[in-house]
Amino acid sequence: MSNPTLTAIKLKAEIQRRRAKREETNAANSLSAEEKREKHGEKLEQEDQ
């Protein structure tokens, strides 16, 4: 049986690594304020048609 304390430390590190990667990916994929305004404007134009 492996050391429970060491296993817990490794698990917490893996969770933190995955969380950081997810947040980095989300930040890279998020739209800038200008892009959000443009997208919203396009949506409004489509609704008017």
mmCIF file as Biopython writes it, N, C-alpha, C and O atoms, coordinates in Angstrom:
data_model
#
loop_
_atom_site.group_PDB
_atom_site.id
_atom_site.type_symbol
_atom_site.label_atom_id
_atom_site.label_alt_id
_atom_site.label_comp_id
_atom_site.label_asym_id
_atom_site.label_entity_id
_atom_site.label_seq_id
_atom_site.pdbx_PDB_ins_code
_atom_site.Cartn_x
_atom_site.Cartn_y
_atom_site.Cartn_z
_atom_site.occupancy
_atom_site.B_iso_or_equiv
_atom_site.auth_seq_id
_atom_site.auth_asym_id
_atom_site.pdbx_PDB_model_num
ATOM 1   N N  . MET A ? 1  ? 0.854   -1.189 0.000   1.0 0.0 1  A 1 
ATOM 2   C CA . MET A ? 1  ? 0.000   0.000  0.000   1.0 0.0 1  A 1 
ATOM 3   C C  . MET A ? 1  ? 0.891   1.240  0.000   1.0 0.0 1  A 1 
ATOM 4   O O  . MET A ? 1  ? 1.889   1.301  0.717   1.0 0.0 1  A 1 
ATOM 5   N N  . SER A ? 2  ? 0.516   2.228  -0.814  1.0 0.0 2  A 1 
ATOM 6   C CA . SER A ? 2  ? 1.326   3.438  -0.870  1.0 0.0 2  A 1 
ATOM 7   C C  . SER A ? 2  ? 1.043   4.337  0.326   1.0 0.0 2  A 1 
ATOM 8   O O  . SER A ? 2  ? 0.057   4.169  1.045   1.0 0.0 2  A 1 
ATOM 9   N N  . ASN A ? 3  ? 1.924   5.275  0.507   1.0 0.0 3  A 1 
ATOM 10  C CA . ASN A ? 3  ? 1.839   6.216  1.614   1.0 0.0 3  A 1 
ATOM 11  C C  . ASN A ? 3  ? 0.626   7.137  1.388   1.0 0.0 3  A 1 
ATOM 12  O O  . ASN A ? 3  ? 0.595   7.875  0.403   1.0 0.0 3  A 1 
ATOM 13  N N  . PRO A ? 4  ? -0.369  7.105  2.282   1.0 0.0 4  A 1 
ATOM 14  C CA . PRO A ? 4  ? -1.580  7.925  2.095   1.0 0.0 4  A 1 
ATOM 15  C C  . PRO A ? 4  ? -1.282  9.424  2.042   1.0 0.0 4  A 1 
ATOM 16  O O  . PRO A ? 4  ? -1.920  10.157 1.287   1.0 0.0 4  A 1 
ATOM 17  N N  . THR A ? 5  ? -0.327  9.873  2.830   1.0 0.0 5  A 1 
ATOM 18  C CA . THR A ? 5  ? 0.006   11.297 2.840   1.0 0.0 5  A 1 
ATOM 19  C C  . THR A ? 5  ? 0.614   11.710 1.504   1.0 0.0 5  A 1 
ATOM 20  O O  . THR A ? 5  ? 0.258   12.749 0.950   1.0 0.0 5  A 1 
ATOM 21  N N  . LEU A ? 6  ? 1.520   10.903 0.995   1.0 0.0 6  A 1 
ATOM 22  C CA . LEU A ? 6  ? 2.152   11.191 -0.288  1.0 0.0 6  A 1 
ATOM 23  C C  . LEU A ? 6  ? 1.121   11.149 -1.418  1.0 0.0 6  A 1 
ATOM 24  O O  . LEU A ? 6  ? 1.164   11.973 -2.333  1.0 0.0 6  A 1 
ATOM 25  N N  . THR A ? 7  ? 0.214   10.207 -1.353  1.0 0.0 7  A 1 
ATOM 26  C CA . THR A ? 7  ? -0.845  10.097 -2.361  1.0 0.0 7  A 1 
ATOM 27  C C  . THR A ? 7  ? -1.731  11.343 -2.333  1.0 0.0 7  A 1 
ATOM 28  O O  . THR A ? 7  ? -2.097  11.863 -3.387  1.0 0.0 7  A 1 
ATOM 29  N N  . ALA A ? 8  ? -2.074  11.818 -1.153  1.0 0.0 8  A 1 
ATOM 30  C CA . ALA A ? 8  ? -2.909  13.015 -1.021  1.0 0.0 8  A 1 
ATOM 31  C C  . ALA A ? 8  ? -2.191  14.243 -1.577  1.0 0.0 8  A 1 
ATOM 32  O O  . ALA A ? 8  ? -2.809  15.078 -2.237  1.0 0.0 8  A 1 
ATOM 33  N N  . ILE A ? 9  ? -0.906  14.352 -1.316  1.0 0.0 9  A 1 
ATOM 34  C CA . ILE A ? 9  ? -0.124  15.484 -1.822  1.0 0.0 9  A 1 
ATOM 35  C C  . ILE A ? 9  ? -0.085  15.456 -3.349  1.0 0.0 9  A 1 
ATOM 36  O O  . ILE A ? 9  ? -0.267  16.486 -3.999  1.0 0.0 9  A 1 
ATOM 37  N N  . LYS A ? 10 ? 0.151   14.278 -3.917  1.0 0.0 10 A 1 
ATOM 38  C CA . LYS A ? 10 ? 0.186   14.154 -5.374  1.0 0.0 10 A 1 
ATOM 39  C C  . LYS A ? 10 ? -1.173  14.485 -5.978  1.0 0.0 10 A 1 
ATOM 40  O O  . LYS A ? 10 ? -1.249  15.145 -7.015  1.0 0.0 10 A 1 
ATOM 41  N N  . LEU A ? 11 ? -2.237  14.031 -5.338  1.0 0.0 11 A 1 
ATOM 42  C CA . LEU A ? 11 ? -3.586  14.291 -5.827  1.0 0.0 11 A 1 
ATOM 43  C C  . LEU A ? 11 ? -3.896  15.787 -5.814  1.0 0.0 11 A 1 
ATOM 44  O O  . LEU A ? 11 ? -4.437  16.317 -6.785  1.0 0.0 11 A 1 
ATOM 45  N N  . LYS A ? 12 ? -3.556  16.467 -4.724  1.0 0.0 12 A 1 
ATOM 46  C CA . LYS A ? 12 ? -3.800  17.907 -4.634  1.0 0.0 12 A 1 
ATOM 47  C C  . LYS A ? 12 ? -3.002  18.661 -5.693  1.0 0.0 12 A 1 
ATOM 48  O O  . LYS A ? 12 ? -3.501  19.620 -6.282  1.0 0.0 12 A 1 
ATOM 49  N N  . ALA A ? 13 ? -1.768  18.232 -5.935  1.0 0.0 13 A 1 
ATOM 50  C CA . ALA A ? 13 ? -0.943  18.876 -6.958  1.0 0.0 13 A 1 
ATOM 51  C C  . ALA A ? 13 ? -1.553  18.681 -8.345  1.0 0.0 13 A 1 
ATOM 52  O O  . ALA A ? 13 ? -1.565  19.608 -9.154  1.0 0.0 13 A 1 
ATOM 53  N N  . GLU A ? 14 ? -2.055  17.492 -8.618  1.0 0.0 14 A 1 
ATOM 54  C CA . GLU A ? 14 ? -2.680  17.207 -9.908  1.0 0.0 14 A 1 
ATOM 55  C C  . GLU A ? 14 ? -3.956  18.030 -10.087 1.0 0.0 14 A 1 
ATOM 56  O O  . GLU A ? 14 ? -4.209  18.548 -11.175 1.0 0.0 14 A 1 
ATOM 57  N N  . ILE A ? 15 ? -4.746  18.154 -9.050  1.0 0.0 15 A 1 
ATOM 58  C CA . ILE A ? 15 ? -5.972  18.961 -9.109  1.0 0.0 15 A 1 
ATOM 59  C C  . ILE A ? 15 ? -5.620  20.417 -9.390  1.0 0.0 15 A 1 
ATOM 60  O O  . ILE A ? 15 ? -6.262  21.066 -10.216 1.0 0.0 15 A 1 
ATOM 61  N N  . GLN A ? 16 ? -4.604  20.930 -8.705  1.0 0.0 16 A 1 
ATOM 62  C CA . GLN A ? 16 ? -4.185  22.319 -8.898  1.0 0.0 16 A 1 
ATOM 63  C C  . GLN A ? 16 ? -3.663  22.535 -10.323 1.0 0.0 16 A 1 
ATOM 64  O O  . GLN A ? 16 ? -3.945  23.562 -10.940 1.0 0.0 16 A 1 
ATOM 65  N N  . ARG A ? 17 ? -2.905  21.571 -10.841 1.0 0.0 17 A 1 
ATOM 66  C CA . ARG A ? 17 ? -2.369  21.673 -12.197 1.0 0.0 17 A 1 
ATOM 67  C C  . ARG A ? 17 ? -3.506  21.709 -13.220 1.0 0.0 17 A 1 
ATOM 68  O O  . ARG A ? 17 ? -3.485  22.513 -14.153 1.0 0.0 17 A 1 
ATOM 69  N N  . ARG A ? 18 ? -4.488  20.842 -13.041 1.0 0.0 18 A 1 
ATOM 70  C CA . ARG A ? 18 ? -5.629  20.810 -13.966 1.0 0.0 18 A 1 
ATOM 71  C C  . ARG A ? 18 ? -6.448  22.088 -13.882 1.0 0.0 18 A 1 
ATOM 72  O O  . ARG A ? 18 ? -6.902  22.606 -14.903 1.0 0.0 18 A 1 
ATOM 73  N N  . ARG A ? 19 ? -6.638  22.600 -12.670 1.0 0.0 19 A 1 
ATOM 74  C CA . ARG A ? 19 ? -7.407  23.840 -12.484 1.0 0.0 19 A 1 
ATOM 75  C C  . ARG A ? 19 ? -6.697  25.008 -13.177 1.0 0.0 19 A 1 
ATOM 76  O O  . ARG A ? 19 ? -7.333  25.810 -13.861 1.0 0.0 19 A 1 
ATOM 77  N N  . ALA A ? 20 ? -5.378  25.095 -12.995 1.0 0.0 20 A 1 
ATOM 78  C CA . ALA A ? 20 ? -4.613  26.174 -13.620 1.0 0.0 20 A 1 
ATOM 79  C C  . ALA A ? 20 ? -4.679  26.077 -15.141 1.0 0.0 20 A 1 
ATOM 80  O O  . ALA A ? 20 ? -4.828  27.090 -15.825 1.0 0.0 20 A 1 
ATOM 81  N N  . LYS A ? 21 ? -4.570  24.869 -15.666 1.0 0.0 21 A 1 
ATOM 82  C CA . LYS A ? 21 ? -4.644  24.671 -17.114 1.0 0.0 21 A 1 
ATOM 83  C C  . LYS A ? 21 ? -6.017  25.075 -17.640 1.0 0.0 21 A 1 
ATOM 84  O O  . LYS A ? 21 ? -6.115  25.725 -18.682 1.0 0.0 21 A 1 
ATOM 85  N N  . ARG A ? 22 ? -7.078  24.696 -16.928 1.0 0.0 22 A 1 
ATOM 86  C CA . ARG A ? 22 ? -8.443  25.033 -17.343 1.0 0.0 22 A 1 
ATOM 87  C C  . ARG A ? 22 ? -8.645  26.548 -17.327 1.0 0.0 22 A 1 
ATOM 88  O O  . ARG A ? 22 ? -9.226  27.105 -18.259 1.0 0.0 22 A 1 
ATOM 89  N N  . GLU A ? 23 ? -8.171  27.215 -16.278 1.0 0.0 23 A 1 
ATOM 90  C CA . GLU A ? 23 ? -8.331  28.664 -16.188 1.0 0.0 23 A 1 
ATOM 91  C C  . GLU A ? 23 ? -7.551  29.372 -17.289 1.0 0.0 23 A 1 
ATOM 92  O O  . GLU A ? 23 ? -8.019  30.366 -17.846 1.0 0.0 23 A 1 
ATOM 93  N N  . GLU A ? 24 ? -6.366  28.863 -17.602 1.0 0.0 24 A 1 
ATOM 94  C CA . GLU A ? 24 ? -5.562  29.441 -18.678 1.0 0.0 24 A 1 
ATOM 95  C C  . GLU A ? 24 ? -6.271  29.287 -20.025 1.0 0.0 24 A 1 
ATOM 96  O O  . GLU A ? 24 ? -6.304  30.218 -20.830 1.0 0.0 24 A 1 
ATOM 97  N N  . THR A ? 25 ? -6.831  28.113 -20.257 1.0 0.0 25 A 1 
ATOM 98  C CA . THR A ? 25 ? -7.555  27.856 -21.501 1.0 0.0 25 A 1 
ATOM 99  C C  . THR A ? 25 ? -8.789  28.752 -21.594 1.0 0.0 25 A 1 
ATOM 100 O O  . THR A ? 25 ? -9.066  29.323 -22.649 1.0 0.0 25 A 1 
ATOM 101 N N  . ASN A ? 26 ? -9.521  28.875 -20.505 1.0 0.0 26 A 1 
ATOM 102 C CA . ASN A ? 26 ? -10.718 29.726 -20.494 1.0 0.0 26 A 1 
ATOM 103 C C  . ASN A ? 26 ? -10.352 31.183 -20.773 1.0 0.0 26 A 1 
ATOM 104 O O  . ASN A ? 26 ? -11.050 31.868 -21.520 1.0 0.0 26 A 1 
ATOM 105 N N  . ALA A ? 27 ? -9.262  31.652 -20.176 1.0 0.0 27 A 1 
ATOM 106 C CA . ALA A ? 27 ? -8.836  33.033 -20.392 1.0 0.0 27 A 1 
ATOM 107 C C  . ALA A ? 27 ? -8.435  33.251 -21.849 1.0 0.0 27 A 1 
ATOM 108 O O  . ALA A ? 27 ? -8.726  34.298 -22.427 1.0 0.0 27 A 1 
ATOM 109 N N  . ALA A ? 28 ? -7.775  32.271 -22.433 1.0 0.0 28 A 1 
ATOM 110 C CA . ALA A ? 28 ? -7.356  32.391 -23.833 1.0 0.0 28 A 1 
ATOM 111 C C  . ALA A ? 28 ? -8.554  32.393 -24.772 1.0 0.0 28 A 1 
ATOM 112 O O  . ALA A ? 28 ? -8.513  33.034 -25.822 1.0 0.0 28 A 1 
ATOM 113 N N  . ASN A ? 29 ? -9.607  31.692 -24.413 1.0 0.0 29 A 1 
ATOM 114 C CA . ASN A ? 29 ? -10.782 31.590 -25.276 1.0 0.0 29 A 1 
ATOM 115 C C  . ASN A ? 29 ? -11.800 32.700 -25.058 1.0 0.0 29 A 1 
ATOM 116 O O  . ASN A ? 29 ? -12.718 32.857 -25.862 1.0 0.0 29 A 1 
ATOM 117 N N  . SER A ? 30 ? -11.656 33.466 -23.993 1.0 0.0 30 A 1 
ATOM 118 C CA . SER A ? 30 ? -12.654 34.495 -23.708 1.0 0.0 30 A 1 
ATOM 119 C C  . SER A ? 30 ? -12.523 35.659 -24.691 1.0 0.0 30 A 1 
ATOM 120 O O  . SER A ? 30 ? -11.437 35.946 -25.195 1.0 0.0 30 A 1 
ATOM 121 N N  . LEU A ? 31 ? -13.631 36.311 -24.948 1.0 0.0 31 A 1 
ATOM 122 C CA . LEU A ? 31 ? -13.661 37.424 -25.881 1.0 0.0 31 A 1 
ATOM 123 C C  . LEU A ? 31 ? -13.250 38.712 -25.185 1.0 0.0 31 A 1 
ATOM 124 O O  . LEU A ? 31 ? -13.504 38.895 -23.994 1.0 0.0 31 A 1 
ATOM 125 N N  . SER A ? 32 ? -12.613 39.598 -25.935 1.0 0.0 32 A 1 
ATOM 126 C CA . SER A ? 32 ? -12.282 40.910 -25.394 1.0 0.0 32 A 1 
ATOM 127 C C  . SER A ? 32 ? -13.573 41.732 -25.330 1.0 0.0 32 A 1 
ATOM 128 O O  . SER A ? 32 ? -14.602 41.326 -25.870 1.0 0.0 32 A 1 
ATOM 129 N N  . ALA A ? 33 ? -13.511 42.874 -24.675 1.0 0.0 33 A 1 
ATOM 130 C CA . ALA A ? 33 ? -14.695 43.723 -24.550 1.0 0.0 33 A 1 
ATOM 131 C C  . ALA A ? 33 ? -15.187 44.158 -25.928 1.0 0.0 33 A 1 
ATOM 132 O O  . ALA A ? 33 ? -16.390 44.194 -26.183 1.0 0.0 33 A 1 
ATOM 133 N N  . GLU A ? 34 ? -14.255 44.486 -26.808 1.0 0.0 34 A 1 
ATOM 134 C CA . GLU A ? 34 ? -14.634 44.909 -28.158 1.0 0.0 34 A 1 
ATOM 135 C C  . GLU A ? 34 ? -15.293 43.763 -28.927 1.0 0.0 34 A 1 
ATOM 136 O O  . GLU A ? 34 ? -16.278 43.977 -29.633 1.0 0.0 34 A 1 
ATOM 137 N N  . GLU A ? 35 ? -14.756 42.554 -28.793 1.0 0.0 35 A 1 
ATOM 138 C CA . GLU A ? 35 ? -15.331 41.396 -29.470 1.0 0.0 35 A 1 
ATOM 139 C C  . GLU A ? 35 ? -16.726 41.092 -28.946 1.0 0.0 35 A 1 
ATOM 140 O O  . GLU A ? 35 ? -17.606 40.699 -29.713 1.0 0.0 35 A 1 
ATOM 141 N N  . LYS A ? 36 ? -16.936 41.271 -27.642 1.0 0.0 36 A 1 
ATOM 142 C CA . LYS A ? 36 ? -18.259 41.044 -27.056 1.0 0.0 36 A 1 
ATOM 143 C C  . LYS A ? 36 ? -19.276 42.025 -27.629 1.0 0.0 36 A 1 
ATOM 144 O O  . LYS A ? 36 ? -20.394 41.639 -27.971 1.0 0.0 36 A 1 
ATOM 145 N N  . ARG A ? 37 ? -18.881 43.312 -27.734 1.0 0.0 37 A 1 
ATOM 146 C CA . ARG A ? 37 ? -19.788 44.324 -28.291 1.0 0.0 37 A 1 
ATOM 147 C C  . ARG A ? 37 ? -20.126 43.999 -29.744 1.0 0.0 37 A 1 
ATOM 148 O O  . ARG A ? 37 ? -21.277 44.117 -30.165 1.0 0.0 37 A 1 
ATOM 149 N N  . GLU A ? 38 ? -19.112 43.590 -30.502 1.0 0.0 38 A 1 
ATOM 150 C CA . GLU A ? 38 ? -19.325 43.258 -31.910 1.0 0.0 38 A 1 
ATOM 151 C C  . GLU A ? 38 ? -20.275 42.068 -32.051 1.0 0.0 38 A 1 
ATOM 152 O O  . GLU A ? 38 ? -21.182 42.086 -32.883 1.0 0.0 38 A 1 
ATOM 153 N N  . LYS A ? 39 ? -20.064 41.054 -31.248 1.0 0.0 39 A 1 
ATOM 154 C CA . LYS A ? 39 ? -20.907 39.861 -31.299 1.0 0.0 39 A 1 
ATOM 155 C C  . LYS A ? 39 ? -22.348 40.211 -30.920 1.0 0.0 39 A 1 
ATOM 156 O O  . LYS A ? 39 ? -23.295 39.735 -31.545 1.0 0.0 39 A 1 
ATOM 157 N N  . HIS A ? 40 ? -22.500 41.041 -29.897 1.0 0.0 40 A 1 
ATOM 158 C CA . HIS A ? 40 ? -23.834 41.448 -29.459 1.0 0.0 40 A 1 
ATOM 159 C C  . HIS A ? 40 ? -24.533 42.245 -30.562 1.0 0.0 40 A 1 
ATOM 160 O O  . HIS A ? 40 ? -25.723 42.057 -30.812 1.0 0.0 40 A 1 
ATOM 161 N N  . GLY A ? 41 ? -23.788 43.134 -31.219 1.0 0.0 41 A 1 
ATOM 162 C CA . GLY A ? 41 ? -24.352 43.919 -32.315 1.0 0.0 41 A 1 
ATOM 163 C C  . GLY A ? 41 ? -24.811 43.037 -33.458 1.0 0.0 41 A 1 
ATOM 164 O O  . GLY A ? 41 ? -25.877 43.262 -34.031 1.0 0.0 41 A 1 
ATOM 165 N N  . GLU A ? 42 ? -24.007 42.029 -33.796 1.0 0.0 42 A 1 
ATOM 166 C CA . GLU A ? 42 ? -24.379 41.098 -34.861 1.0 0.0 42 A 1 
ATOM 167 C C  . GLU A ? 42 ? -25.645 40.332 -34.486 1.0 0.0 42 A 1 
ATOM 168 O O  . GLU A ? 42 ? -26.506 40.089 -35.332 1.0 0.0 42 A 1 
ATOM 169 N N  . LYS A ? 43 ? -25.748 39.960 -33.233 1.0 0.0 43 A 1 
ATOM 170 C CA . LYS A ? 43 ? -26.928 39.220 -32.773 1.0 0.0 43 A 1 
ATOM 171 C C  . LYS A ? 43 ? -28.180 40.097 -32.889 1.0 0.0 43 A 1 
ATOM 172 O O  . LYS A ? 43 ? -29.233 39.627 -33.319 1.0 0.0 43 A 1 
ATOM 173 N N  . LEU A ? 44 ? -28.060 41.356 -32.508 1.0 0.0 44 A 1 
ATOM 174 C CA . LEU A ? 44 ? -29.199 42.269 -32.607 1.0 0.0 44 A 1 
ATOM 175 C C  . LEU A ? 44 ? -29.616 42.467 -34.059 1.0 0.0 44 A 1 
ATOM 176 O O  . LEU A ? 44 ? -30.808 42.537 -34.360 1.0 0.0 44 A 1 
ATOM 177 N N  . GLU A ? 45 ? -28.633 42.557 -34.967 1.0 0.0 45 A 1 
ATOM 178 C CA . GLU A ? 45 ? -28.947 42.716 -36.389 1.0 0.0 45 A 1 
ATOM 179 C C  . GLU A ? 45 ? -29.700 41.499 -36.920 1.0 0.0 45 A 1 
ATOM 180 O O  . GLU A ? 45 ? -30.625 41.643 -37.719 1.0 0.0 45 A 1 
ATOM 181 N N  . GLN A ? 46 ? -29.314 40.319 -36.489 1.0 0.0 46 A 1 
ATOM 182 C CA . GLN A ? 46 ? -29.982 39.099 -36.937 1.0 0.0 46 A 1 
ATOM 183 C C  . GLN A ? 46 ? -31.414 39.038 -36.416 1.0 0.0 46 A 1 
ATOM 184 O O  . GLN A ? 46 ? -32.306 38.556 -37.114 1.0 0.0 46 A 1 
ATOM 185 N N  . GLU A ? 47 ? -31.639 39.521 -35.199 1.0 0.0 47 A 1 
ATOM 186 C CA . GLU A ? 47 ? -32.984 39.504 -34.622 1.0 0.0 47 A 1 
ATOM 187 C C  . GLU A ? 47 ? -33.905 40.478 -35.353 1.0 0.0 47 A 1 
ATOM 188 O O  . GLU A ? 47 ? -35.108 40.236 -35.449 1.0 0.0 47 A 1 
ATOM 189 N N  . ASP A ? 48 ? -33.350 41.576 -35.867 1.0 0.0 48 A 1 
ATOM 190 C CA . ASP A ? 48 ? -34.150 42.575 -36.572 1.0 0.0 48 A 1 
ATOM 191 C C  . ASP A ? 48 ? -34.594 42.082 -37.943 1.0 0.0 48 A 1 
ATOM 192 O O  . ASP A ? 48 ? -35.576 42.589 -38.485 1.0 0.0 48 A 1 
ATOM 193 N N  . GLN A ? 49 ? -33.907 41.122 -38.503 1.0 0.0 49 A 1 
ATOM 194 C CA . GLN A ? 49 ? -34.225 40.647 -39.857 1.0 0.0 49 A 1 
ATOM 195 C C  . GLN A ? 49 ? -35.405 39.746 -39.884 1.0 0.0 49 A 1 
ATOM 196 O O  . GLN A ? 49 ? -35.792 39.268 -40.951 1.0 0.0 49 A 1 
#
